[in-house]
Amino acid sequence: QLQAYGGGLVQAGNSLRLSCLASGRTFSNYNMGWFRQAPGKDREFVATISRNPSNTKYADSVKGRFTISRDNAKNMVYLQMDSLKPEDTAVYYCAADDGVWSPIRSHRELLYDHWGQGTLVTVSS
């Protein structure tokens, strides 16, 4: 089970940190990802981190502003979001994948078998 939290209303330019708590499975066996869905749009990839935290990948739209990290001892994955923009407004989901992490495939939504319920981030201009 994955539970994402930390969303809220922030002004453009500010920061927010999302957290995702994993329970019921061996967290360190999973690659983790963050995805988001803006109103009226399809869900899209944001960031992914491998089970050993040395590998990460970001969507071009968030590169340099967002940072994904994880703490395997706490079963937590985080998304630090800086310099937020109104176009970052979306419901953010964390997800888990038990496959082999790869920078050319781990952004694909279909690889992720387990999903959290989502947390809403609203960025005002």
Summary of the structure (lengths in Angstrom):
residues: 125
radius of gyration: 13.3
end to end distance: 34.1
largest distance: 40.3
contacts: 371
relative contact order: 0.32
helix: 7%
strand: 48%
